[in-house]
């Protein structure tokens, strides 16, 4: 399925804002890419956004945007990142799921996704998960929507913790 115009611009605006946020965090050495599929080892899929250190591709923060997605697509996004992480004890991955409040995912399904994503987190298997929500007031305001999400305290805190979990912060 093709990506909506809103989502394409929103994704690019998120990249720009996350770069600004990383600079605010004094983490300029980290890179942010969009629609990335290169990872060491076997990886099935593409990440909407990826934060990484060019010198260490075994530690990434993947960001998946669930704009109109359903539960099964969201779960597949978790599965692909968990599989990549668990194929090598050297790999660490944090996944930040960004859900549109108007997506077709119910609160019970969110609970199931969180349980599924975090089941191995307690065992310290190198995979970490968190999620945030965003709302779209006006489909023409992709830049404002991305900026409002990126610079809210909730997003900044969750992203910081995920970066810290996988030791991307020196």
Secondary structure, 3 states (H helix, E strand, C coil): CCCCHHHHHHHHHHHHHHHHHHHHCCCCCEEEEEEECCCCCCCCCCEEEEEEECCEEEEEEEEEEECCCCHHHHHHHHHHHHHHHHCCCCCEEEEEEEEECCCCCCHHHHHHHHHHHHCCHHHCCCEEEEEEEECCCCCCCHHHHHHHHHCCHHHHHHHHHHHHHCCCCC
